[in-house]
Amino acid sequence: MAKSALLKSSIAKKVAMALSGLFLMLFLAQHFFINMTSVFSPDVFNSISHFMGNNPLVQFVIQPILIVGVVFHFIMGFVLDFKNRSARPIAYAKNNGGANSSWASRNMIISGSVILAFLGLHFYDFWVPEMVYKYVAFNPLDETRYFHELAEKFESPIRTGLYCLSFVLLSVHLNHGFSSSFQSVGFNNKYSKGLKNFGIAFAFVVPFGFIFIALFHHFNH
């Protein structure tokens, strides 16, 4: 009875982890679309950024939900990784893990930790200054400042390199996480192959698209 309850609890955690990951992918796609406009039209980027940054629904409903989703996803990741490591017999450590699983699946906690550190840098670079600008300094409203602020962050080769490295690991994390998410929720039908291919494409296009944006502003600022 206790084992059955434990198994159900573990499955529930994996499902919650998968659903939160899929939710964060939607945010990532939206964020990618907005940032990509900065490459083609600073005016469009400024307009969208101003709307997102001053819309009450986005700021006081969607943004808090997003922050909770990020925190929940990473906490669940660490919890599940700890449980998996605790459940392994000692002899397992002597086996060649690469023979049975990919590097990504064995090191999701590593790629996830780097991504978490990147999010901390990203919040420091963009979210914190935005909060200070609007709610602490009470600066005059400037609807054209967003493009300049974005491009300025990528002047430093060190910061640009850190962003690029983080997005490479995000690509690895997404590639494994997307497919395992559908396994966790028990999704297995005729659409599975197409969704798997979509996940591979998403894991490549979006992170490397962000890398392109960072390099574009670094070399064109």
C-alpha positions in Angstrom: 0.0 0.0 0.0 2.8 2.4 1.0 4.8 1.5 -2.2 1.7 2.1 -4.3 1.2 5.6 -2.7 4.8 6.4 -3.2 4.7 5.4 -6.9 1.6 7.5 -7.5 3.3 10.4 -5.7 6.4 10.0 -7.9 4.2 9.9 -11.1 2.3 13.0 -10.0 5.5 14.9 -9.5 6.8 13.9 -13.0 3.5 14.9 -14.5 3.6 18.3 -12.7 7.2 18.7 -13.8 6.2 18.0 -17.4 3.3 20.3 -17.5 5.2 23.2 -15.9 8.0 22.6 -18.5 5.5 22.7 -21.4 4.0 26.0 -19.9 7.5 27.5 -19.8 8.1 26.6 -23.4 5.1 28.7 -24.4 6.6 31.7 -22.6 10.0 31.0 -24.2 8.4 31.0 -27.7 6.6 34.3 -27.0 9.8 35.8 -25.6 11.8 34.6 -28.6 9.2 36.2 -31.0 9.4 39.6 -29.3 13.2 39.6 -29.1 13.5 38.6 -32.8 11.7 41.8 -33.8 14.7 43.7 -32.4 16.8 42.4 -35.3 14.4 43.6 -38.0 12.7 46.7 -36.5 13.7 48.6 -33.4 10.4 50.5 -33.6 8.3 47.3 -33.5 10.4 45.9 -30.7 10.0 49.1 -28.7 6.2 49.1 -29.3 5.7 45.4 -28.2 8.0 45.8 -25.2 6.2 48.9 -24.1 2.9 47.2 -24.3 4.1 44.1 -22.4 5.8 46.2 -19.8 2.8 48.4 -19.1 -0.1 46.1 -19.5 -1.7 45.4 -16.1 -2.8 41.9 -17.2 0.8 41.0 -18.2 2.4 42.7 -15.2 0.2 41.6 -12.4 -1.3 38.3 -13.6 0.8 36.6 -16.2 4.2 37.7 -14.8 3.6 36.3 -11.3 2.2 33.1 -12.7 5.4 32.8 -14.9 7.7 33.4 -11.9 5.8 30.8 -9.9 6.0 28.4 -12.9 9.8 28.9 -13.1 10.4 28.4 -9.4 8.1 25.3 -9.3 9.7 23.7 -12.3 13.2 24.0 -10.9 12.3 22.9 -7.4 10.6 19.8 -8.8 13.6 19.1 -11.0 15.9 19.1 -7.9 13.4 17.0 -5.9 13.1 14.4 -8.6 16.8 14.3 -9.2 17.5 13.8 -5.5 14.9 11.0 -5.4 16.3 9.3 -8.4 19.8 9.4 -7.1 18.7 8.1 -3.7 16.8 5.2 -5.3 19.8 3.9 -7.3 21.8 1.0 -5.9 25.5 1.7 -5.2 26.5 -0.8 -7.9 24.7 1.3 -10.5 27.4 4.0 -10.2 30.0 1.5 -11.5 28.0 0.9 -14.7 28.6 2.8 -17.9 25.6 5.1 -17.8 26.3 6.2 -21.4 25.5 2.8 -22.6 21.8 3.0 -21.5 21.0 6.7 -21.7 22.1 10.0 -23.3 24.3 12.6 -21.7 21.3 15.0 -21.6 19.1 12.5 -19.7 21.8 11.8 -17.1 22.7 15.5 -16.6 19.4 17.4 -16.8 20.1 18.7 -13.3 23.4 20.2 -14.6 21.9 21.9 -17.7 19.0 23.0 -15.6 21.3 24.5 -12.9 23.2 26.5 -15.6 19.9 27.7 -17.1 18.7 28.7 -13.6 22.0 30.7 -13.1 21.4 32.3 -16.5 17.8 33.3 -15.5 19.4 35.0 -12.5 21.6 37.0 -14.8 18.7 37.7 -17.1 16.6 39.0 -14.2 19.5 41.2 -13.1 20.1 42.5 -16.6 16.5 43.3 -17.5 13.8 42.6 -14.9 15.4 44.4 -12.0 16.3 47.6 -13.9 12.7 47.6 -15.3 11.2 47.4 -11.8 13.6 50.1 -10.6 12.8 52.3 -13.6 9.0 52.1 -13.1 8.4 51.7 -9.4 11.5 53.1 -7.6 13.1 55.9 -9.7 9.8 56.9 -11.3 11.6 58.1 -14.4 9.7 59.9 -17.2 8.0 57.4 -19.5 10.2 56.7 -22.5 8.6 54.3 -25.1 11.8 54.1 -27.2 14.3 53.0 -24.5 13.8 49.3 -24.9 15.9 48.6 -28.0 18.8 50.7 -26.7 18.7 48.9 -23.3 18.7 45.5 -25.0 21.6 46.2 -27.4 23.6 47.8 -24.6 23.6 44.5 -22.6 25.4 42.7 -25.5 28.3 45.1 -25.7 30.4 42.9 -23.4 31.9 39.8 -25.0 31.9 38.0 -21.7 28.1 38.6 -21.1 27.4 37.7 -24.7 29.4 34.5 -24.3 27.6 33.5 -21.1 24.2 34.0 -22.8 25.3 31.9 -25.8 26.6 29.1 -23.6 23.4 29.1 -21.6 21.3 28.8 -24.7 23.4 25.9 -26.0 22.6 24.0 -22.7 19.0 25.1 -23.0 18.9 23.4 -26.4 20.1 20.2 -24.9 17.7 20.5 -21.9 14.7 21.2 -24.2 15.6 18.4 -26.6 15.4 15.8 -23.8 12.8 17.5 -21.7 10.2 17.8 -24.4 10.2 14.1 -25.3 10.3 13.0 -21.7 7.4 15.4 -20.9 5.0 13.5 -23.2 6.2 10.2 -21.8 5.5 11.4 -18.3 1.9 12.4 -19.1 1.4 9.1 -21.0 0.9 10.7 -24.4 1.6 7.9 -27.0 -0.4 7.8 -30.2 -0.2 8.5 -33.9 0.7 12.1 -33.3 3.7 11.2 -31.0 6.3 11.1 -33.8 5.2 14.5 -35.2 5.3 16.1 -31.8 8.8 14.6 -31.2 10.0 16.1 -34.4 8.4 19.4 -33.4 10.2 19.2 -30.1 13.6 18.6 -31.8 13.0 21.6 -34.1 11.9 23.8 -31.2 14.9 22.8 -29.2 17.2 23.9 -32.0 15.4 26.9 -33.6 14.5 28.8 -30.4 17.8 28.6 -28.4 20.0 29.1 -31.4 17.7 31.9 -32.5 18.4 33.6 -29.1 22.1 33.1 -29.8 21.7 34.8 -33.2 20.0 37.7 -31.5 22.8 38.1 -28.9 25.5 37.9 -31.5 23.7 40.3 -33.9 23.5 43.0 -31.2 27.1 42.3 -30.1 28.5 42.8 -33.5 26.2 45.6 -34.6 26.0 47.8 -31.6 
